[in-house]
């Protein structure tokens, strides 16, 4: 599947929007098979449920992730 993204970063969070259709305000990331997309999600945040989010993007054609900054101890 072809993936476009838009990333919005705040002070303590990041919103990553994925879409399977071309959008002028999004950046083309590349073509992913299931394994490659799961690896991409895992690199964003190790706590992401990659199986669930893969199913969601395949069903809806888009996916929005809210990633909060992890506290450093």
C-alpha positions in Angstrom: 0.0 0.0 0.0 1.2 3.5 -0.7 1.4 5.8 2.3 1.3 9.5 2.8 2.0 11.1 6.2 1.6 14.4 8.0 3.3 14.9 11.3 2.3 17.6 13.8 4.6 18.0 16.8 3.8 19.7 20.0 5.9 20.2 23.1 4.9 16.9 24.7 3.1 15.0 21.9 3.1 14.2 18.2 0.2 13.4 15.9 1.0 11.2 12.9 -1.6 11.1 10.2 -1.3 8.3 7.6 -3.4 8.1 4.4 -3.5 5.6 1.6 -4.5 8.2 -0.9 -2.5 11.2 -2.2 -3.1 14.5 -0.5 -1.4 17.7 -1.3 -0.7 18.6 2.3 0.9 15.2 3.1 4.3 13.8 2.3 4.7 10.6 0.3 6.6 8.0 2.4 6.6 5.1 0.1 5.0 1.8 -0.7 4.8 -0.7 2.2 3.8 -4.3 2.4 2.3 -5.4 5.8 5.7 -6.3 7.4 7.3 -3.1 6.4 4.4 -1.0 7.7 4.4 -2.9 11.0 8.2 -2.1 11.3 7.6 1.5 10.5 4.9 1.8 13.3 7.2 -0.1 15.7 10.0 2.5 15.1 7.6 5.4 15.8 6.7 3.9 19.2 7.4 0.5 20.6 4.1 0.4 22.5 1.9 0.7 19.4 -0.4 -2.3 18.7 0.8 -2.8 15.2 -1.6 -5.6 14.3 -4.6 -3.5 15.2 -3.4 -0.4 13.5 -2.5 -2.3 10.3 -6.1 -3.6 10.2 -7.5 -0.1 10.8 -5.5 1.6 8.0 -6.4 -1.3 5.6 -10.1 -1.0 6.5 -10.5 2.8 6.6 -7.6 3.9 4.3 -6.3 6.3 6.9 -4.9 6.2 10.4 -4.3 8.9 13.0 -1.9 8.2 15.9 -1.4 10.4 19.0 2.0 9.7 20.5 2.8 11.3 23.8 6.4 12.0 24.9 7.7 9.5 27.3 9.1 10.8 30.5 12.8 10.4 31.1 13.7 9.2 34.6 
